Amino acid sequence: MIFDRMTVFKVLFPQARAAARTARRWQAARLREPLLMADVLALGQVLALQPRQSGTDGTLPVPIDPQRLAYEAGRRDIALELAALMGVSNHELSLMLEKNDVEID
């Protein structure tokens, strides 16, 4: 997964000043509330394992509703965008995914 803050800023906020102000607000919120990052990642289910469903005999896959998959992907995307605004780095995110631990401060 490629996670680039500047790309997120450019897409969400066409003007650089607006992006900088928004990022400062979210970074300040993260400093005031250290567990905010954990909440955002938990709500977006960023660190949750993706479900693998199988049939009754364990070999046949059961189809997963495509609307559900799209909804969950959207939740993860917005959570990652908010995490980028809060200043999480690629390295921090990788460590969290490896450890499955959302407390990074």
Secondary structure, 3 states (H helix, E strand, C coil): CCCCHHHHHHHHCCCHHHHHHHHHHHHHHHHHCCCHHHHHHHHCCCCCCCCCCECCCCCCECCCCHHHHHHHHHHHHHHHHHHHHHCCCHHHHHHHHHHCCCCCC
